[in-house]
Amino acid sequence: MSKINKKKILINRDISWMYFNRRILDEASNTENPLIERLKFVAIYSNNLDEFFRVRVATLRRMIEIEESVKDVKSNSNSILKSVLKLNEKYTRDLEIIFANLIEELKSENIYFVDESQVTDGQAAFIESYYNETLKNSLFPILVSRMEEEPILNDKSIYLAIKISSSLDISTRRKKEYALIQIPSSEIPRFVILPPDGDKQCVIFIDDIIRYCLPKIFSPLDYDQFEAYTIKFTRDSEMDFDNSAYYSTLEKVSKAVKSRKTGVPVRFVFDKTIPGGLLRFIQKLLKIDKRDAHVGGSRYHNLKDFISFPVTNRPDLKYPPQPPLSVPAFDNAKSMIHLIRVKDQYLHYPYHNFDNFIRLLREAAISPDIKSIKISIYRLAKNSKVIKALICAAMNGKKVTAIVELLARFDESSNINWAQKMQEAGIKVLFGVEGLKVHSKLTLITARNRSIACISTGNFHEGTAAIYTDFTLMTANSAIVDEVESVFDYIEHPYLNPVFKELIVSPNYTRKKIIGLIKTEIDNAEKNRPAYILMKVNHIVDEKIISKLYQASKAGVEIKLLVRGNCSIIAGVKNQSENIEVYGIIDRYLEHSRIMIFGNGGDEKYFIGSADLMERNLDHRIEVYTPVYDADIKKQLRRTIEYGLRDNTKARIVDGKGNNELHKTEFEGHFSSQKELYNFYKQNIQTTTTEDNTNTNIN
């Protein structure tokens, strides 16, 4: 196929990401969602945007600097950055309107936000007590007008920029100073419930408690006038590595994580009512460049803190409880290992309980048949039961090996701590392959009898398993198990060159294999045989794979994609992608599982794995897709995608333009794929229980 005309039929990944994050903001304005959950979508939108600026916008800035230093290089990084910042400006205005509307809707539910100027006498007494007992010793004012050097500030926090002055004229000039106070929301909840005002439930930001208490905070100084305005800034999060041979990998990453604290700013957000003099002073102090994104916003920032909004007595304003469900086959089995040996099993989070995976590790830790456990770790829960099970296995004499990815962005410090704890417990800890992130999600349980393997689309992390949709395949298929072992051998000995016939493994095989599978569909379409592709991924931006999908569409292959995030495909273009449909689902859970189904002339091929269709996953990481052979599991994978394609309440059309129109289907009524999947699994438990009771009565 001829080269893609990128301008016409490819959307830049960063622009497509902005469209994705806007879909999250749309859910904040969707009145069919419970009110408190809509605030949480605002929080997710805000948190995503922070990370996007730290990583992607910072990368664009660095690319522009490089491109400008090289003559005769055509650069489009600058135009992409301008488009991103223009979208951000528009979406910021939308966010402020949506947030203001949510605050008004809370009032209709008798929940009121109160600022420092609105407190009653009773609330004032409460605030003074709260300040003295809880808040006071977490506040450390910085008199920046007296500083000669730039202060070291935390870009994950917000600050109050404060103008402090005296009402008394001194030598005909008004005395004034500037100060910064960090909002200590990492150690104290951002929101405080105040004593009610009549029948009103009242909530206040700790920002406003600090504003109220400014006279107390600065009482040792001779000031009596205070103005406080919120500011925040975002740093480039790229880590600077010390490549000295004298440092271990662990030490290098530890040092590099610390370097993030001094990354250059890329975004500056401020209360648009801030006085010009104070604004200019802060910009100069923090070395805010004119190229940095300047966002003049509302009074409150870091809306990500709404993820833990404290209204607990109104369950009607939240999603109804949806606890993870048991798996009847596991519930009735004495041994999970034996059950997996009899038939492939699976877990589908968060519908199924992650405790089943912990149970498997616990059984392996005490079973005399088990010799060793190997696992690849990308992210871990704060109090990881997975690690506790592995330590238990090591204490029971099993050989335990953990591949820990130290470069899991923003989780490096946590992974370093866990790595050290595992090493102290006698676990063999490896830090992957030089130059390649280990992003695969693998567990190998080696037995004297018959070994088993677990291949997952997501991390072995009980926290994310409660909010991310992921599949884990548990199998004793010897061909798959042997190749999982080969992946671990390659990670430990990267000079090996293993050959994979079952697994699809990056960085050497994934792109070639997927393109080969697409080519088979093209050949089948040309022979009038069943030819279709159903795919569910987080991101699809790789040009070569997109080019092949366009070629397949032109050949008549029916392609239906569920893509949560970045999507560079433009669907429905005549003579190019008219047989491609793309939808993105934003709902209660974060869609995370990666599933591929190929028609294969009527003999369907199914795969699940860890890789998205991006250059980084295909060429620069160790990723694994596994084939799925069990008929029941295939049926459930297909159901998951078909439910997504039927979704007409949370699925948006990904059109490459950011319109994010709701997907209208031929099915009557509301159909939410996540809700229907939960109901399916719940009904399956009830059916299994009924059948078991019937069999018991017959016997």
Stockholm file with secondary structure:
# STOCKHOLM 1.0

chainA/1-699         MSKINKKKILINRDISWMYFNRRILDEASNTENPLIERLKFVAIYSNNLDEFFRVRVATLRRMIEIEESVKDVKSNSNSILKSVLKLNEKYTRDLEIIFANLIEELKSENIYFVDESQVTDGQAAFIESYYNETLKNSLFPILVSRMEEEPILNDKSIYLAIKISSSLDISTRRKKEYALIQIPSSEIPRFVILPPDGDKQCVIFIDDIIRYCLPKIFSPLDYDQFEAYTIKFTRDSEMDFDNSAYYSTLEKVSKAVKSRKTGVPVRFVFDKTIPGGLLRFIQKLLKIDKRDAHVGGSRYHNLKDFISFPVTNRPDLKYPPQPPLSVPAFDNAKSMIHLIRVKDQYLHYPYHNFDNFIRLLREAAISPDIKSIKISIYRLAKNSKVIKALICAAMNGKKVTAIVELLARFDESSNINWAQKMQEAGIKVLFGVEGLKVHSKLTLITARNRSIACISTGNFHEGTAAIYTDFTLMTANSAIVDEVESVFDYIEHPYLNPVFKELIVSPNYTRKKIIGLIKTEIDNAEKNRPAYILMKVNHIVDEKIISKLYQASKAGVEIKLLVRGNCSIIAGVKNQSENIEVYGIIDRYLEHSRIMIFGNGGDEKYFIGSADLMERNLDHRIEVYTPVYDADIKKQLRRTIEYGLRDNTKARIVDGKGNNELHKTEFEGHFSSQKELYNFYKQNIQTTTTEDNTNTNIN
#=GR chainA/1-699 SS CCCCCHHHHBCCHHHHHHHHHHHHHHHHHCTTSCHHHHHHHHHHHHHHHHHHIIIIIHHHHHHHHHHHHSTTCCCCHHHHHHHHHHHHHHHHHHHHHHHHHHHHHHHHTTEEECCTTSCCHHHHHHHHHHIIIIIGGGCCCBCGGGCSSCCCCCTTSCEEEEEEEEEEEETTEEEEEEEEEECCTTTSCSEEEEEEETTEEEEEEHHHHHHHTHHHHTTTSSCCEEEEEEEEEEECCCCCCCCCTTSCHHHHHHHHHHHGGGCCEEEEEEETTSCHHHHHHHHHHTTCCTTSEEEEECSCCCGGGGGGCCCCSCGGGSCCCCCCBCCHHHHTCSCHHHHHHHSCEEEEETTBCTHHHHHHHHHHHHCTTEEEEEEEESCCCTTCHHHHHHHHHHHTTCEEEEEECTTSTTCHHHHHHHHHHHHHTTCEEECCBTTBEECCCEEEEEESSCCEEEEESSCSCTTGGGTEEEEEEEECCHHHHHHHHHHHHHHHCTTCCCCCSSSEETTTTHHHHHHHHHHHHHHHHHTTSCCEEEEEESCBCCHHHHHHHHHHHHHTCEEEEEESSCBCBCTTCTTTTTTEEEEEECSSSEECCEEEEECGGGSCEEEEESCCBSHHHHHSEECEEEECCCHHHHHHHHHHHHHHHHCCSSEEECCSSSCCCBCCCSSCSCCCHHHHHHHHHHHHHHHHHHHHHHHHHHC
#=GC SS_cons         CCCCCHHHHBCCHHHHHHHHHHHHHHHHHCTTSCHHHHHHHHHHHHHHHHHHIIIIIHHHHHHHHHHHHSTTCCCCHHHHHHHHHHHHHHHHHHHHHHHHHHHHHHHHTTEEECCTTSCCHHHHHHHHHHIIIIIGGGCCCBCGGGCSSCCCCCTTSCEEEEEEEEEEEETTEEEEEEEEEECCTTTSCSEEEEEEETTEEEEEEHHHHHHHTHHHHTTTSSCCEEEEEEEEEEECCCCCCCCCTTSCHHHHHHHHHHHGGGCCEEEEEEETTSCHHHHHHHHHHTTCCTTSEEEEECSCCCGGGGGGCCCCSCGGGSCCCCCCBCCHHHHTCSCHHHHHHHSCEEEEETTBCTHHHHHHHHHHHHCTTEEEEEEEESCCCTTCHHHHHHHHHHHTTCEEEEEECTTSTTCHHHHHHHHHHHHHTTCEEECCBTTBEECCCEEEEEESSCCEEEEESSCSCTTGGGTEEEEEEEECCHHHHHHHHHHHHHHHCTTCCCCCSSSEETTTTHHHHHHHHHHHHHHHHHTTSCCEEEEEESCBCCHHHHHHHHHHHHHTCEEEEEESSCBCBCTTCTTTTTTEEEEEECSSSEECCEEEEECGGGSCEEEEESCCBSHHHHHSEECEEEECCCHHHHHHHHHHHHHHHHCCSSEEECCSSSCCCBCCCSSCSCCCHHHHHHHHHHHHHHHHHHHHHHHHHHC
//
